[in-house]
Amino acid sequence: MANCRPRSATPNNMKISRHKVAGVFLLDRQLATKGEALYGERTFDGYRLWNPRRSKLAALLMKQAQVPLAPEQIVLYLGAASGTTVSHLADIVSLVYAVEFAPRVARDLVRLSERVKNIVPLISDAAQPDYGPVVELVDLLYQDVAQPRQAEIAVKNAELFLKPRGHACIMIKARSIDVTAKPKTVYKREVKKLEELFDIESVHELEPFYKAHAAVIARLA
Ligand SMILES: C[S@@+](CC[C@H](N)C(=O)[O-])C[C@H]1O[C@@H](n2cnc3c(N)ncnc32)[C@H](O)[C@@H]1O
């Protein structure tokens, strides 16, 4: 007989545990947050699976990094795209200002924000931040823009919007910055630029989930 269990029920033997970051869960070894499905991801009993191959933040959480996330936080997220990672982050923190400049994906982001009330979409260029009148000081700056000038963009936004001693989580895609250099060399160079403004807490390569990507966790000096 065919298995009639609905796709969204938790299988009887599935173990649900808490990740060390509040608001993040492990269903067996799969990462999840709580909420309804928003982009076609699988759900089980109110948990949304979060694929570390589709989200660098999920990849970082799978690496057991000390990620500075907490329920009361306000986050400024640069490079939101259609909001895959933003949607999970919004399950964890209190408010996400999500910046994206590409019109096609920004439309999806706006649609997402109509369903998820703690996401504020900002259709804008993070390199020329004009969202000052809307964005308050934030606890965490998250950046995933895959741009050659990404360190400069992070510094500019942190100077304007990050609370004193606030945290930053910056995703580096080595190939977007220098295709010829070794990824580790690119990470070192980017970290050096970030040291202008931040104390660097840790650097994590995101393999095996993302090739030639690293996450930098930093704090406003
Ligand atoms: C790697 S994708 C982001 C994926 C997304 N963070 C996620 O996990 O679902 C990078 C995004 O950054 C956006 N982006 C790049 N430079 C930008 C800028 N200066 N201002 C705003 N968005 C930017 C791109 O349009 C693209 O959608």
The ligand as an ORCA input file, in Angstrom:
! r2SCAN-3c Opt
* xyz 0 1
  C      24.538     35.770     -3.854
  S      23.086     36.689     -4.144
  C      22.281     36.720     -2.566
  C      21.584     35.458     -2.110
  C      20.798     35.688     -0.848
  N      21.593     36.372      0.154
  C      20.277     34.401     -0.232
  O      20.974     33.773      0.568
  O      19.137     34.035     -0.551
  C      23.689     38.346     -4.220
  C      22.612     39.371     -4.359
  O      23.171     40.638     -4.046
  C      22.568     41.597     -4.874
  N      23.452     42.770     -4.889
  C      24.726     42.855     -5.379
  N      25.220     44.088     -5.213
  C      24.253     44.829     -4.611
  C      24.180     46.170     -4.179
  N      25.207     47.021     -4.338
  N      23.035     46.592     -3.590
  C      21.997     45.750     -3.433
  N      22.004     44.453     -3.823
  C      23.126     43.982     -4.391
  C      22.455     40.892     -6.226
  O      21.493     41.508     -7.061
  C      22.051     39.478     -5.790
  O      20.655     39.324     -5.754
*
